[in-house]
């Protein structure tokens, strides 16, 4: 590469690395004519930029692109995974800002619904978040759930082949009854899946006749909730991230 040539990357990736949003969201910002490069509004994400280009979003310069970082947050029930909620419910980011104001602007890796709890990964890199959310990444999400009614072992076993609910196809779900001696109306199960579509576990269990009344995410890929307390936020070390992502780390 000539000495006067700077490495280039797609504008959407540059916005994601700056922690503004994900690549997909960046493309939307561009189509909404909210992004300027070197004084000109751009209308297509098919543009490469370098560190010498001046980029503005809504008239504001991008924050300096930090190295990708990742945190583990124990999301409690009663918080929504959004920066803004039309219903004015409490968001995880309000809690983060209140108790961890030193942290940069964060993006959640996937979501947990309002009534669910447990491990939620947060990052300053939209590119990293998108990579971790992709089913192709192959990372298993593990949950502990409580349902009303004793599930049929046959129905649970059939979930490994996938299931269609209200026209939506869900992939393989590994669901195991944890306590078969339980005499109450509720039973705990351990559930593992790779994709995690919106409210997938709740919808599938409701379809089978066993509504979920508690859902806790225990792990996301190699990252574990462990003994973490509600609303606590712990950063994962750079050494651990490099071990888990290998050569791909340089792309984030």
Backbone bond lengths (Angstrom), bond angles and torsions (degrees), N, CA, C in turn:
res aa  C-N    CA-C-N  psi(-1)  N-CA   C-N-CA  omega(-1)  CA-C   N-CA-C  phi
1 X - - - 1.466 - - 1.522 109.21 -
2 X 1.316 121.21 127.70 1.448 122.68 179.50 1.518 111.09 -57.88
3 X 1.342 115.97 151.26 1.461 120.85 -175.11 1.512 112.18 -61.47
4 X 1.345 118.18 -29.49 1.466 120.35 -177.10 1.524 113.07 -92.27
5 X 1.346 117.08 9.57 1.463 121.10 -179.40 1.526 109.54 -104.68
6 X 1.319 117.43 125.64 1.457 121.88 179.35 1.522 109.96 -97.00
7 X 1.351 118.17 143.59 1.458 120.84 177.43 1.527 110.15 -56.52
8 X 1.322 116.80 139.34 1.461 120.35 179.92 1.519 110.20 -114.64
9 X 1.334 114.87 160.78 1.463 121.41 177.20 1.521 107.88 -153.06
10 X 1.321 115.74 160.66 1.456 120.22 179.95 1.529 109.68 -63.73
11 X 1.315 115.00 145.52 1.453 121.23 -177.26 1.529 111.39 -57.96
12 X 1.339 117.62 -38.72 1.464 120.18 -179.35 1.525 111.38 -63.59
13 X 1.323 116.62 -38.94 1.462 120.46 178.37 1.519 110.10 -66.60
14 X 1.339 116.27 -38.73 1.464 119.86 -179.96 1.530 110.51 -63.20
15 X 1.328 117.29 -42.00 1.459 120.36 178.43 1.523 110.89 -65.03
16 X 1.332 115.92 -39.45 1.465 120.25 180.00 1.530 110.64 -65.70
17 X 1.319 116.98 -42.26 1.468 120.23 179.95 1.524 111.96 -65.13
18 X 1.317 116.28 -26.60 1.465 120.29 178.81 1.529 111.75 -79.95
19 X 1.350 116.54 -4.01 1.454 120.67 178.47 1.511 114.24 81.09
20 X 1.332 117.05 12.32 1.458 120.69 179.77 1.522 110.94 -69.32
21 X 1.331 116.29 -42.30 1.458 121.82 -173.64 1.517 107.81 -175.12
22 X 1.325 115.86 -177.18 1.459 120.79 174.41 1.528 109.20 -80.38
23 X 1.321 117.08 169.22 1.476 119.70 177.88 1.523 110.87 -60.80
24 X 1.309 116.50 -41.93 1.464 120.32 -178.61 1.525 110.26 -63.06
25 X 1.337 116.32 -43.28 1.458 120.33 178.95 1.528 110.81 -66.24
26 X 1.336 116.11 -32.72 1.468 120.50 178.53 1.527 110.42 -63.08
27 X 1.316 116.62 -40.33 1.467 120.04 178.94 1.527 110.79 -62.31
28 X 1.342 116.02 -36.49 1.463 119.84 177.13 1.529 110.91 -65.76
29 X 1.325 116.79 -42.68 1.465 120.59 178.22 1.530 110.90 -58.97
30 X 1.326 115.93 -40.11 1.464 120.66 -179.53 1.521 110.41 -66.11
31 X 1.320 116.64 -45.16 1.463 120.30 -179.93 1.525 111.48 -65.33
32 X 1.321 116.69 -24.94 1.466 121.37 176.89 1.526 111.71 -84.28
33 X 1.336 116.43 4.17 1.474 123.50 178.07 1.530 112.33 60.11
34 X 1.335 115.30 40.34 1.458 120.75 -179.11 1.532 112.02 -104.44
35 X 1.355 115.79 2.16 1.465 120.23 -177.00 1.525 110.22 -117.61
36 X 1.333 116.21 132.73 1.461 121.82 177.08 1.524 109.39 -120.28
37 X 1.331 116.23 139.55 1.465 122.09 175.01 1.519 107.86 -124.58
38 X 1.304 115.18 119.53 1.469 121.64 -179.83 1.529 112.45 53.92
39 X 1.337 115.02 42.10 1.458 120.42 174.67 1.504 115.89 85.70
40 X 1.338 118.22 0.51 1.462 121.34 -179.48 1.527 110.99 -120.45
41 X 1.335 115.54 134.71 1.464 120.24 175.90 1.523 108.77 -69.69
42 X 1.328 116.60 129.36 1.469 119.22 178.38 1.521 109.05 -99.67
43 X 1.327 115.78 150.23 1.466 120.66 -176.42 1.523 112.15 -122.53
44 X 1.343 116.21 3.74 1.459 119.80 -179.86 1.526 109.56 -139.72
45 X 1.353 117.38 137.52 1.464 120.55 177.28 1.528 112.87 -75.28
46 X 1.332 116.77 -4.50 1.474 120.71 -179.30 1.524 109.61 -81.33
47 X 1.324 115.40 63.81 1.456 120.91 -177.80 1.522 109.48 -142.15
48 X 1.313 115.74 131.61 1.457 120.66 175.37 1.522 109.64 -96.83
49 X 1.330 116.25 141.43 1.458 121.73 178.83 1.525 109.25 -129.79
50 X 1.325 115.90 161.85 1.468 121.81 175.83 1.518 108.20 -125.15
51 X 1.321 116.24 176.50 1.462 120.55 -178.98 1.522 112.14 -67.13
52 X 1.335 118.01 -13.45 1.467 120.43 179.16 1.531 112.46 -84.81
53 X 1.339 117.28 -11.68 1.461 120.78 -179.36 1.532 110.89 -80.12
54 X 1.318 116.20 145.61 1.469 122.18 176.43 1.519 108.93 -96.49
55 X 1.317 116.01 117.53 1.467 122.08 -175.77 1.521 109.43 -117.16
56 X 1.323 115.94 130.91 1.460 122.30 176.88 1.522 109.84 -124.10
57 X 1.313 116.53 139.65 1.469 122.45 172.81 1.525 106.81 -120.71
58 X 1.332 115.57 120.80 1.465 120.88 -175.01 1.527 110.79 53.49
59 X 1.314 115.90 35.61 1.454 121.33 176.67 1.510 115.46 82.41
60 X 1.346 117.40 -0.54 1.461 121.50 -177.95 1.526 110.75 -110.18
61 X 1.347 117.97 139.46 1.464 120.33 177.86 1.528 111.29 -68.14
62 X 1.314 115.63 155.12 1.458 120.31 178.46 1.523 110.30 -70.76
63 X 1.333 116.59 144.77 1.465 118.05 171.21 1.521 108.98 -67.73
64 X 1.290 116.91 157.42 1.451 120.98 178.59 1.521 109.63 -59.32
65 X 1.325 116.51 134.55 1.470 120.95 -178.77 1.527 109.78 -73.19
66 X 1.332 115.81 105.64 1.451 120.11 178.61 1.521 110.46 -80.23
67 X 1.325 115.43 168.08 1.453 119.63 172.75 1.528 108.29 -64.60
68 X 1.329 118.34 146.37 1.467 120.33 178.45 1.525 110.59 -60.21
69 X 1.311 115.13 138.14 1.463 121.15 178.03 1.528 108.28 -134.37
70 X 1.330 116.10 157.39 1.466 120.67 -176.19 1.524 109.11 -140.39
71 X 1.339 115.15 138.37 1.460 121.62 179.35 1.529 110.16 -126.34
72 X 1.342 115.48 152.46 1.462 122.51 171.69 1.529 108.14 -104.29
73 X 1.318 116.58 124.57 1.466 121.65 179.12 1.518 108.92 -121.37
74 X 1.326 116.39 132.76 1.464 119.89 174.45 1.522 107.36 -88.89
75 X 1.336 115.10 100.20 1.463 120.31 178.79 1.527 109.50 -77.20
76 X 1.340 117.17 126.26 1.463 119.58 175.23 1.529 110.59 -87.16
77 X 1.310 116.87 168.86 1.466 119.93 169.98 1.525 107.65 -63.39
78 X 1.330 116.04 150.45 1.448 119.37 174.91 1.510 115.03 88.98
79 X 1.336 117.35 14.56 1.465 121.77 172.77 1.522 108.10 -129.01
80 X 1.321 116.02 142.46 1.457 120.25 -178.20 1.527 110.36 -106.11
81 X 1.318 116.08 145.02 1.474 121.57 -178.11 1.527 110.31 -87.34
82 X 1.297 115.53 72.01 1.460 120.83 -179.08 1.516 108.89 -154.82
83 X 1.334 116.86 152.14 1.460 119.97 175.63 1.524 110.58 -77.24
84 X 1.317 116.48 -28.58 1.462 121.02 179.24 1.518 109.38 -141.62
85 X 1.328 115.88 132.74 1.461 120.13 179.61 1.523 109.78 -120.38
86 X 1.350 117.83 120.19 1.476 120.87 179.72 1.524 112.84 -56.61
87 X 1.347 117.18 -27.54 1.457 121.04 -179.36 1.532 112.74 -86.53
88 X 1.352 115.31 1.62 1.471 121.40 176.51 1.530 113.13 64.05
89 X 1.340 116.38 27.45 1.453 118.82 174.72 1.523 110.17 -77.23
90 X 1.305 116.84 159.53 1.459 121.00 -179.50 1.522 109.30 -67.25
91 X 1.319 116.71 137.26 1.459 120.64 179.88 1.526 110.62 -108.56
92 X 1.322 115.64 158.45 1.466 119.88 177.83 1.526 110.59 -62.98
93 X 1.326 116.45 -31.22 1.459 119.78 -176.24 1.536 111.39 -74.55
94 X 1.329 117.56 -26.82 1.458 120.17 172.89 1.528 110.01 -66.82
95 X 1.325 116.11 -40.29 1.462 120.37 177.54 1.524 110.55 -65.37
96 X 1.339 116.27 -44.12 1.461 120.46 179.27 1.529 110.48 -60.25
97 X 1.324 116.23 -44.92 1.460 120.36 -178.88 1.529 111.28 -64.57
98 X 1.316 116.45 -35.30 1.457 120.79 -178.20 1.531 111.96 -71.50
99 X 1.345 116.48 -43.43 1.461 120.36 -173.20 1.532 114.24 -102.18
100 X 1.333 116.46 -18.40 1.474 120.06 -177.48 1.531 108.99 -135.47
101 X 1.325 115.72 56.61 1.461 120.95 -173.42 1.529 113.55 -65.05
102 X 1.343 117.50 -15.14 1.464 120.61 -179.90 1.528 112.76 -78.26
103 X 1.329 117.42 -11.42 1.460 120.23 -176.01 1.535 110.84 -77.87
104 X 1.337 117.06 153.00 1.474 120.37 177.23 1.525 110.50 -74.07
105 X 1.316 116.67 177.55 1.467 120.71 175.66 1.516 108.38 -62.99
106 X 1.314 116.96 129.26 1.457 121.31 -174.18 1.524 111.97 -115.22
107 X 1.325 114.46 157.33 1.462 123.80 177.01 1.527 106.87 -124.60
108 X 1.322 117.57 139.27 1.459 119.45 177.70 1.526 110.16 -82.95
109 X 1.319 115.04 144.48 1.469 121.35 174.58 1.525 106.25 -90.28
110 X 1.337 116.31 101.07 1.453 119.25 -172.89 1.524 109.16 70.25
111 X 1.317 116.07 -165.32 1.460 120.12 -177.50 1.519 110.58 -145.12
112 X 1.316 114.33 163.99 1.460 123.13 165.63 1.524 105.30 -124.23
113 X 1.334 117.80 138.63 1.457 118.22 -177.00 1.526 111.33 -71.58
114 X 1.307 115.51 170.49 1.465 123.68 -172.12 1.525 112.49 -52.33
115 X 1.338 116.92 -39.64 1.464 121.14 -175.08 1.527 113.71 -95.00
116 X 1.333 117.18 4.95 1.462 120.81 178.85 1.522 110.12 -101.27
117 X 1.313 115.90 162.06 1.459 121.09 -177.02 1.527 110.69 -139.63
118 X 1.327 114.39 175.76 1.458 118.64 175.15 1.510 113.80 110.81
119 X 1.326 115.61 -155.95 1.456 122.50 -171.42 1.523 112.65 -68.39
120 X 1.324 115.53 123.95 1.449 121.86 172.38 1.526 106.58 -129.61
121 X 1.327 116.71 124.45 1.461 120.89 178.73 1.516 109.63 -88.52
122 X 1.322 115.82 138.95 1.461 122.88 179.92 1.523 108.67 -126.49
123 X 1.320 116.39 143.29 1.456 120.66 -179.18 1.524 111.03 -143.17
124 X 1.321 115.47 160.31 1.466 121.18 174.78 1.525 111.05 -94.11
125 X 1.346 116.86 1.34 1.462 121.71 -175.36 1.525 111.46 -117.30
126 X 1.335 116.78 114.58 1.456 120.15 176.52 1.512 112.36 -63.23
127 X 1.339 116.44 -33.65 1.465 120.51 178.96 1.523 111.12 -65.12
128 X 1.318 116.25 -43.76 1.461 120.66 178.87 1.526 110.47 -64.72
129 X 1.333 117.17 -42.62 1.465 120.78 -179.92 1.520 110.92 -59.48
130 X 1.326 116.40 -46.22 1.460 120.68 -178.41 1.530 111.04 -62.98
131 X 1.328 116.95 -42.28 1.464 120.89 179.71 1.530 110.69 -60.88
132 X 1.325 116.51 -43.92 1.459 120.08 -176.43 1.526 112.31 -70.62
133 X 1.334 117.17 -24.82 1.465 120.95 -179.33 1.523 113.14 -79.97
134 X 1.320 117.42 -22.20 1.465 120.42 -174.52 1.529 111.70 -66.00
135 X 1.342 118.28 131.78 1.466 120.60 176.12 1.528 111.84 -57.31
136 X 1.342 116.43 -31.27 1.463 120.63 -178.31 1.524 112.18 -64.23
137 X 1.340 116.49 -21.63 1.460 119.40 177.59 1.520 110.19 -63.70
138 X 1.324 116.81 -29.39 1.467 121.09 172.47 1.512 115.60 82.02
139 X 1.322 118.18 13.38 1.456 119.28 -178.96 1.525 111.15 -83.25
140 X 1.327 115.49 134.40 1.464 121.86 -177.96 1.529 110.04 -86.11
141 X 1.334 115.82 134.50 1.466 121.56 171.76 1.527 107.18 -100.59
142 X 1.334 116.64 129.81 1.466 121.13 -178.69 1.528 110.49 -115.42
143 X 1.332 115.00 138.93 1.457 121.54 -175.39 1.528 110.50 -134.46
144 X 1.325 114.23 156.71 1.454 121.38 168.13 1.513 105.18 -118.17
145 X 1.337 117.29 123.30 1.458 119.63 -176.76 1.528 110.86 -127.73
146 X 1.328 114.72 151.91 1.456 120.71 175.59 1.522 107.82 -116.12
147 X 1.327 116.02 128.68 1.461 120.55 -178.49 1.516 110.15 -121.30
148 X 1.326 115.14 157.58 1.461 120.92 176.27 1.526 108.37 -90.81
149 X 1.318 115.78 122.09 1.459 120.59 -177.96 1.518 110.34 101.09
150 X 1.313 116.13 152.98 1.464 121.16 179.96 1.519 109.59 -89.12
151 X 1.341 117.53 114.34 1.470 120.42 -177.11 1.525 113.11 -66.03
152 X 1.313 114.36 146.00 1.456 121.32 174.66 1.516 109.56 -73.54
153 X 1.327 116.88 129.21 1.464 121.08 179.33 1.527 110.70 -60.64
154 X 1.337 116.40 -34.82 1.455 121.40 179.89 1.528 110.76 -66.29
155 X 1.334 116.74 -42.68 1.460 120.58 179.15 1.529 111.17 -65.03
156 X 1.321 116.14 -40.77 1.463 119.89 179.92 1.526 110.73 -64.93
157 X 1.317 116.44 -43.53 1.462 120.34 -179.54 1.522 111.38 -61.81
158 X 1.335 116.49 -34.69 1.469 120.73 -177.97 1.530 111.65 -68.10
159 X 1.313 117.64 -20.91 1.469 120.45 -178.96 1.529 112.32 -65.76
160 X 1.308 117.11 -20.13 1.472 120.26 179.15 1.531 111.29 -65.06
161 X 1.333 116.48 -21.73 1.462 121.00 179.57 1.524 111.97 -90.73
162 X 1.344 116.42 -0.72 1.458 119.92 -177.30 1.514 110.64 90.16
163 X 1.348 115.94 165.01 1.451 119.94 -178.02 1.525 108.98 -155.19
164 X 1.340 115.78 149.90 1.461 121.09 176.85 1.524 108.62 -110.54
165 X 1.331 115.74 126.87 1.462 121.59 179.85 1.524 108.43 -128.50
166 X 1.313 116.17 121.28 1.474 121.75 179.75 1.525 111.69 51.97
167 X 1.321 115.26 41.42 1.456 120.51 176.50 1.513 115.42 82.23
168 X 1.326 117.67 -2.18 1.469 121.51 179.70 1.522 109.32 -102.18
169 X 1.327 116.04 126.77 1.453 121.42 -179.39 1.524 109.89 -89.42
170 X 1.315 115.96 122.49 1.458 121.42 176.85 1.528 109.16 -106.60
171 X 1.320 115.43 142.72 1.460 120.33 -178.46 1.524 112.17 -78.12
172 X 1.315 115.47 -166.84 1.458 121.75 -176.88 1.528 111.63 -61.80
173 X 1.328 115.46 133.07 1.466 122.55 176.99 1.520 107.89 -126.49
174 X 1.312 115.74 127.12 1.462 121.17 177.91 1.524 107.57 -99.71
175 X 1.329 117.47 108.80 1.467 122.32 -177.26 1.526 109.58 -123.47
176 X 1.337 115.95 124.46 1.467 121.18 -176.62 1.517 109.83 -127.18
177 X 1.322 116.28 130.92 1.461 121.52 177.44 1.519 108.28 -69.86
178 X 1.332 116.41 126.26 1.460 120.57 -173.84 1.525 112.56 -83.68
179 X 1.319 117.42 -39.51 1.461 120.91 -175.23 1.519 109.97 -132.28
180 X 1.328 116.61 102.69 1.460 120.15 -177.28 1.526 112.17 -84.77
181 X 1.336 117.28 -6.11 1.462 120.37 -179.11 1.524 112.22 -94.74
182 X 1.327 116.29 -1.31 1.456 121.02 -177.52 1.535 110.87 -60.88
183 X 1.330 115.46 131.04 1.469 119.54 -179.94 1.533 112.50 -104.78
184 X 1.340 117.02 0.85 1.463 119.87 -179.75 1.524 109.56 -84.83
185 X 1.327 114.87 -177.48 1.465 119.91 -179.74 1.519 112.32 -81.97
186 X 1.345 116.90 -10.02 1.459 121.32 -177.61 1.526 111.35 -113.69
187 X 1.331 114.91 147.23 1.467 121.00 -179.81 1.521 110.06 -134.07
188 X 1.337 115.13 143.20 1.463 121.54 177.74 1.521 110.61 -94.78
189 X 1.316 115.61 139.49 1.462 121.87 176.06 1.527 109.45 -129.36
190 X 1.317 115.55 153.69 1.458 121.80 168.90 1.517 107.42 -104.72
191 X 1.326 116.36 129.29 1.459 121.86 -174.40 1.525 109.69 -126.86
192 X 1.325 116.32 137.89 1.468 121.17 177.43 1.520 109.07 -134.83
193 X 1.332 116.56 137.47 1.458 121.79 176.85 1.521 109.35 -152.80
194 X 1.330 116.09 165.62 1.461 120.05 -175.88 1.524 113.99 -105.98
195 X 1.331 116.62 -21.93 1.458 118.03 -174.15 1.518 112.77 -100.34
196 X 1.301 118.23 -59.02 1.452 120.64 177.90 1.515 114.33 73.56
197 X 1.339 117.51 59.84 1.459 120.61 175.94 1.525 109.66 -68.28
198 X 1.324 116.32 168.63 1.455 122.08 -175.78 1.535 111.83 -53.82
199 X 1.328 116.25 119.28 1.468 123.84 178.56 1.529 112.40 53.55
200 X 1.304 116.92 32.48 1.468 121.91 -174.12 1.524 112.61 -57.26
201 X 1.329 117.50 -52.49 1.465 120.43 -175.92 1.521 110.80 -62.34
202 X 1.311 116.72 -44.52 1.474 120.16 -179.41 1.534 111.06 -62.18
203 X 1.315 116.89 -43.97 1.463 120.34 -177.59 1.522 111.68 -67.51
204 X 1.324 116.29 -41.55 1.463 119.74 -179.10 1.531 110.53 -66.63
205 X 1.322 117.37 -45.81 1.463 120.16 -178.43 1.527 111.76 -66.81
206 X 1.336 115.61 -38.30 1.469 119.77 176.13 1.525 110.05 -61.28
207 X 1.340 116.29 -40.62 1.462 121.67 178.78 1.527 111.21 -62.00
208 X 1.335 115.83 -35.82 1.470 119.95 -179.70 1.526 111.89 -79.05
209 X 1.337 116.95 -12.40 1.466 120.35 179.07 1.512 114.09 100.44
210 X 1.341 116.79 16.92 1.459 121.38 -178.75 1.538 109.85 -128.60
211 X 1.315 118.69 80.70 1.464 120.96 -177.33 1.527 112.25 -60.31
212 X 1.308 115.39 140.18 1.464 122.14 -179.32 1.526 109.54 -85.06
213 X 1.335 116.96 128.11 1.464 119.85 176.27 1.530 112.83 -114.24
214 X 1.323 116.46 -0.57 1.466 120.20 169.14 1.528 108.46 -157.96
215 X 1.336 116.25 137.95 1.460 121.00 -179.39 1.527 109.02 -140.76
216 X 1.337 115.91 123.98 1.466 122.00 -178.54 1.522 108.84 -126.19
217 X 1.319 117.69 121.71 1.465 119.42 174.58 1.530 108.15 -83.04
218 X 1.332 115.42 126.09 1.462 121.37 -177.45 1.523 113.00 -95.59
219 X 1.330 116.54 -31.65 1.464 118.34 -177.75 1.522 110.57 -157.63
220 X 1.321 114.48 159.04 1.463 122.49 176.82 1.515 105.23 -137.18
221 X 1.338 116.39 104.94 1.456 119.64 -173.66 1.518 109.53 60.21
222 X 1.323 118.19 -131.61 1.467 120.84 -177.50 1.528 113.95 -81.83
223 X 1.320 117.87 -2.63 1.459 121.04 -173.71 1.528 110.48 -96.44
224 X 1.335 115.93 125.66 1.455 122.70 -171.79 1.529 112.03 -109.66
225 X 1.342 116.49 146.32 1.457 121.33 174.76 1.527 110.65 -70.54
226 X 1.326 116.17 -39.19 1.454 120.98 178.42 1.518 112.57 58.66
227 X 1.338 116.04 -136.51 1.467 122.10 -177.47 1.527 112.40 -96.17
228 X 1.312 116.96 18.31 1.454 121.78 -177.43 1.527 111.06 -61.34
229 X 1.326 117.14 144.71 1.457 122.78 -179.54 1.531 110.86 -93.68
230 X 1.335 116.01 158.71 1.463 121.15 178.14 1.529 111.67 -54.76
231 X 1.322 115.40 136.76 1.462 124.86 177.92 1.530 113.60 67.88
232 X 1.323 117.95 7.95 1.462 118.87 175.44 1.521 108.71 -83.90
233 X 1.319 115.95 147.79 1.462 122.25 -177.06 1.525 108.30 -131.31
234 X 1.326 117.03 119.99 1.458 122.03 -175.82 1.523 110.21 -124.22
235 X 1.330 116.40 130.35 1.459 119.32 178.69 1.523 110.75 -79.83
236 X 1.332 115.36 140.49 1.465 122.15 175.56 1.526 107.83 -88.83
237 X 1.306 117.19 133.22 1.454 121.04 -173.04 1.529 112.01 -64.78
238 X 1.326 115.83 150.43 1.467 121.03 177.55 1.526 110.53 -60.34
239 X 1.316 116.79 -36.10 1.468 121.07 178.53 1.528 110.68 -60.01
240 X 1.334 116.61 -44.74 1.467 120.76 178.84 1.518 111.16 -64.38
241 X 1.328 116.85 -41.44 1.464 120.58 -179.74 1.525 110.93 -62.94
242 X 1.314 117.03 -42.65 1.464 120.23 -179.99 1.526 110.61 -65.60
243 X 1.329 115.90 -35.03 1.471 119.66 178.13 1.525 110.73 -67.09
244 X 1.336 117.43 -38.49 1.454 121.27 -176.50 1.525 113.24 -78.56
245 X 1.319 117.24 -35.13 1.467 120.29 -174.56 1.533 113.85 -99.98
246 X 1.315 117.06 -15.31 1.463 119.84 177.06 1.513 113.44 58.11
247 X 1.323 116.48 -137.06 1.463 122.10 -176.67 1.531 112.87 -64.96
248 X 1.344 117.13 -23.91 1.470 120.11 -179.95 1.526 111.49 -65.02
249 X 1.323 117.05 -19.49 1.460 120.42 -176.24 1.532 111.54 -55.89
250 X 1.323 116.79 -36.11 1.468 120.76 -177.79 1.527 111.65 -66.42
251 X 1.337 118.41 -18.97 1.470 121.42 -177.58 1.512 113.36 -85.20
252 X 1.341 117.28 -11.37 1.462 120.26 -174.60 1.527 110.80 -91.38
